[in-house]
Amino acid sequence: MALIASCLTFLATPALAATSKIDSGDTAWMLTSSALVLMMTIPGLALFYGGMVRKKNVLATLAQSFGATCIITVLWMAIGYSLAFTTNANSSANQFIGSFDQFLLGKMGLNAVNPLAATIPESVYMFFQMTFAIITPALIAGALADRMKFSAFMWFMSLWLLLVYCPIAHWVWGGGWLGSLGALDYAGGTVVHLNAGTAALVTCLVLGKRVGLGSTDMAPHNLVLSVIGASLLWVGWFGFNAGSAVSANVNAGMAAAATQIATAAAALGWMGVEWFIGKKPSVLGMISGAVAGLVAITPASGFVDAQGALIIGFAAGIVCYFSAVWVKKWIGYDDALDAWGVHGVGGALGALLTGVFAKNAINSTAHGWLYDGNGHQMLIQFYDVAATFIYCAVGTFIILKAIDLVIGLRVPRDVEIEGLDINLHGETVHG
């Protein structure tokens, strides 16, 4: 019997070794975080954007978030994850793009782990990163509201994911050149928000202004939906930022605390400036400020302390207010729902301020200028911001022009005037 028991123990050893790195607490936290981040797109972003458009376009706006979730899920499974988060030891291109090793997730076993997340199953890490890949292109929809064909939108989401998002995600998080340079982006200030915001700016410039802008009432049709959506974004963001610790540890705790502090501070900052200038604090301003704070703290959340988070939050609320309200009006571009003003500007601001307030005591790799006297980190953060902006702007422009040449980007004028819901989806909102 002892011999049999010894043999059984020997046979079981490889399986135990294969799973010994997987931590059940980390896995549970990352599954929860993944669900929270998915909730940010549907229903969070869908309601946030849907409430801010006119009633005749609300279903079309919801369809964009839902459609993006579906097509990006499939593309991420097929090739996106592989391009962003795997490498080929024999390839010299690893600094710029991943490999095809996980095409259709063919090499993902139940017990497999990714070197970037060694305590959770690779399937969980892939799912977590999938939710980031979903929300990033979906954010762009805020700039193109009321005027893009749904067919063009779906093609744009697909091509932009593979040609813009995946390379930049690899540069920063997947072993690429920006990460190797030392760029600090805890949860996506440049990879997600500056990336999406830049694409939003380019898209609204290429599409042109909405018919009737300046002469037609384009006020939000239902701010209650937007408040609910913003609230879901706020809650879901804890999965976004604290989940980026990829572990249930002290960094996750600090990221969660920093997220809450910065969001509240930014909402107060936006509200205060708007109250002072316009004499009334709007509900739309409050929720816009909160989202600006969420965006700006994203790259810094696991690197800064509570004081740094407070300053970043207030700065984001004030700077994004002027960007979304005054700069847009001054330049005259039609970023319908302020995707650039909030996500682009907020993401860049947060990325740069990460270099100022990153505190060595929180993460041994983070050396900020203010706390640790490392001014060089600011230069690295600037490289990160500049590279993301330039590559995304050029790539987005080429993709849009190619789609416009083949199937066209914008709905006809009469369709835009009547509304996208009935013309593109055959449905309307009653009541």
Sequence and secondary structure as in RCSB ss.txt:
>XXXX:A:sequence
MALIASCLTFLATPALAATSKIDSGDTAWMLTSSALVLMMTIPGLALFYGGMVRKKNVLATLAQSFGATCIITVL
WMAIGYSLAFTTNANSSANQFIGSFDQFLLGKMGLNAVNPLAATIPESVYMFFQMTFAIITPALIAGALADRMKF
SAFMWFMSLWLLLVYCPIAHWVWGGGWLGSLGALDYAGGTVVHLNAGTAALVTCLVLGKRVGLGSTDMAPHNLVL
SVIGASLLWVGWFGFNAGSAVSANVNAGMAAAATQIATAAAALGWMGVEWFIGKKPSVLGMISGAVAGLVAITPA
SGFVDAQGALIIGFAAGIVCYFSAVWVKKWIGYDDALDAWGVHGVGGALGALLTGVFAKNAINSTAHGWLYDGNG
HQMLIQFYDVAATFIYCAVGTFIILKAIDLVIGLRVPRDVEIEGLDINLHGETVHG
>XXXX:A:secstr
 HHHHHHHHHHHHHHHHHHTT  HHHHHHHHHHHHHHHHIIIIIIHHHHHTTS GGGHHHHHHHHHHHHHHHHHH
IIIIIHHHHH   TT TTTTT   STTGGGTT  TT  BTTBTTS HHHHHHHHHHHHHHHHHHTHHHHTTTB H
HHHHHHHHHHIIIIIHHHHHHHHSS HHHHHT   SS IIIIIIHHHHHHHHHHHHH   TTTTTS    S HHH
HHHHHHHHHHHHHHHHGGGGSSSSHHHHHHHHHHHHHHHHHHHHHHHHHHHHHSS  HHHHHHHHHHHHHHHTTT
TTT  HHHHHHHHHHHHHHHHIIIIIIHHHH    TT HIIIIIHHHHHHHHHHHHH  TTT TT   HHHH  T
HHHHHHHHHHHHHHHHHHHHHHHHHHHHHHHT SB  HHHHHH HIIIIIS     
